[in-house]
Amino acid sequence: MSGTQNSFTNFLAVSEVLNDEDLYEVRTENDSSGKVLYVGKNITPNAATSASSWYIKKLGYDGNGFLNRVQLPDNGIGFLYTWDNRASYFS
């Protein structure tokens, strides 16, 4: 029983310091003023940008530069997009 408790305790300790962002490779594209326009996530470390295994979202900003929209791809969410073609997934 102590082996199970130790494994569970270790899992809890790791989960305390990790969050969802720590589980993914993350890429971003910024505009000329430094604001993030696109965010891509992939579960595979060093995944090719041409691989159809990226989750991508697009960020929008109001006239004052404040984030006002997080847009999902037109064809829905999933790890099925390429980072290279990110701009083509949003209308």
Buried (B, 14 or more C-beta within 10 A) or exposed (E): EEEEEEEEEEEEEEEEEEEEEEEBBEBEBEEEEEEBBBBBBBEEEEBEEEBEBBBBBBBEBEEEEEEEEEBBBEEEEEBBBBBEEBEEBBE
